[in-house]
């Protein structure tokens, strides 16, 4: 019985981490790539006014995900207190961030062509490769950490 409660808590923490990870990745993308580096906007095939509006909507969504993740952590605090550590949360954050950025780099950048990683450069390929390589590395780290968290919690119950 204790194992099922631990499994539920670990899975809940992973899911909350994924929500937070998407919010973190989207917020960092908006702050660093959109605002500070000014490499692109969320939607580039429009006027400057609507580019900024699309960035604002994107930022509102990612901020909302951060708020939702925080609210879910608060709501499930008693269940989550039963865990030995927060590895599942970190695994979820990394999986959410890496997964979101890989989705962004493949679906939004290449398939939908909402925006390139960097506008105005002659050769976009190095930027695309770096973006997706970093995303996959973050995602893989999260998956490895999730595997370790599951093994650790299973060992704690036994």
N, C-alpha and C positions, 0 to 999 in steps of 0.2 A: 504494500500500500504506500509506503514511504517513497518507493521508487517512482510510482506514478505521479505523486505530488512534485517530486524533484524534476521529473521529465516535463511536467506541465509548466513549472516555474522556469526551467531552462529554455523551453520553446517560447514561452511568453516573452522572456527577456530578449531572445534572438529577434523575435518579430518587432518588438519595440525598437531594438537597435537598428533594424533595417529601415524603419520609418525615420529615425534620427539620422542615419547615415545618408539617406537620400536628401534630407533637409540640410545636412552639413555640406555635402558635395555641391548641391545646387546653390547654396549661399556662398560658398567659397568661389564657385564658378562666377557667380554674379559679381561679387566684390572684386576678385582678382582679374578675371579675364574680361569681363564686360566694363567695369568701371575704372579700375586702376590702370590696366594695360590697354584698354580700349581696343581689343583685338576684334571684337564682333558684338552684335546685339542678338537677342533671342531670335528675332525674325528680321532678316536683312533686306528683304525684297519689297521695301516700302519707303516712305518718307522718314526723315529724321525724327519727326514728332512720334510716329507710330512705332519706330524702333525703340524709343525710350519708353513708350507705353507698354510694349511687349516685355521689355526688361522689368518694368515695375510689376506687371502681372506675374511674371516668373518669380520675382523676389517675394511677392506676397504668398505665392503657393509654397515656396521653400520655407519661408518663415512660419507659415501655418503648419507645415509638417514638423518643424522643430517644437512648436507649441503643443501639437498633438502628442508627440513623443514624450514630452515632459509631463503632460497630463496623464498619459498612460502609465508612466513610471510611478507617479503619485498614486494613481488608482490601484495599482497592483503591488504597492510597497510591502504589504504583509506577506503575500505569496513569495515575492522576490527575496525577502529577508531570510527565507529558508535556505538559500543557496550559499555555498561556501565562498564563492568569489564572483566577480562580474565579468568573467571571460566571455560568457554568452552575449552579454551586452556589447562588448568590444567587437566580438566576431560579427554581430549583426550590423554594427555601425560600419565596419570595413566592407562587409558584403553589400550593404545598401549603397555606400559611397562608390565602391568599385563597379557594382552592377549598374548604377545610374550613369556613371561616366562612360562605361562601355556602351550602354544604350544610346547615350548622347552622341558618342563618337561614331557609331555605326548607323543608327536609325535617323537621328536628327541631322547629323552632318552629311552623311553620304546618301542615304535613301530618300529622305524627305527634302534634303538640301535647304533646311531652314536657315542655316548659317554654317560657314566654314569655321574651323578652329581659329584661323587667323585670316582676316581679309587683307587684300592688297599685297600679297607676296607672290612671287613668280612660281615657286614650287611648294605646294601645300603638303606634299607627301611626308616630309620629315615631321611636320606638326601632327598630322594624322597618326603616324606610326608612334610617335612619342605619347600622344594623348591616350591611344588605345593600349599601349604597352603599360603605362602607369596604371590605367584603370584595371587591366587584367592582373597586374601584380598586387594591387590593393584587394581585389576580389579573391584572388588565390590565398592571400594571407588571411583574410577573413574566414574562408572555408577551412583552412588548416587549423585556425584557432577554434572554430566551431567544433571541429572533430575532436580536438583536444579537450574542449570544455565538456563535451558529451561523455568522453571516456573518464574524465576526472569526476564528474558527478555520478556516473555509474559506479565507479570505484568507491565513492563515499557512501553509497547506499549499501554495498555488499558487506 
